[in-house]
Amino acid sequence: MSHSQVVLNALAMKLRDDLESLKKIGNHRGLRHYRGLRVCNQHSKIAGYREKIVGVSKKR
C-alpha cells in the first residue's frame, strides 16, 4: 500500500468515527447524517425531492 492509501484510509476511518459519535450523542448534525438529509446551511425545501428517488427504472 502506498502512503496516500494509508492516509486516505485513516482519514475515512476518522470521519466515520466522528459521524458515529455525533449520532450517538444525538447531535443535530449527527441526526441529519443518520437520516440522509442535508447537514449545514443547505436548502432542503425543493432539492430533497429529486434526491430521494434512486434506482427507478422505466418499464419497456
N, C-alpha and C positions, 0 to 999 in steps of 0.2 A: 504494500500500500504506500502510496506517495504521501508526502507531508500534507498536501492540500486535502486529500481524502480524510486523513485523520482529523484535521482541523474542522472540516465540514461535518463529520460525524459527531464530533464533540459539541459543535455549535447546535446541531439538530437535537441532540440529547438534552442540552441545557435549555433550549426553547421548549421542548416537550415537558421537561420537569417544571419549568416556570409556569406553563399553562395549567398543568395538573395542580400545582399548589394554589393558583388563583381560583380554579374550580373548587378545590377542597375547602377553602376558607369562605367561599360564597361571594367573592368579589364581583363587581359589576362586569368588568372585562372578562373574567373567567366564565361567568354565566352566558355572556354573549358568544364567546368562543364555543361553549358547550352546545348552544342552540343553533350554531351555524349562522349567526346574524352578523351584521357589520359592527365593528367594535368602536372606533374612535372618530368622531366628527365626520361620519359618512352618512349621506342621505339614504334613508331606507324606505321612504314613503312609496316611491314608484319603482326603484331599482330592484327590490326584492322579488317582484312578481316574475320576472324573467329568469332569475337565478334558481328558483325552487324546482323548476321543471327540468329534469335531467334524464336523458336516455329514452325519450319518447320517439317511437318510430311510426311512420305512416304505413297504413295497410296498402297493399298493392293488389 
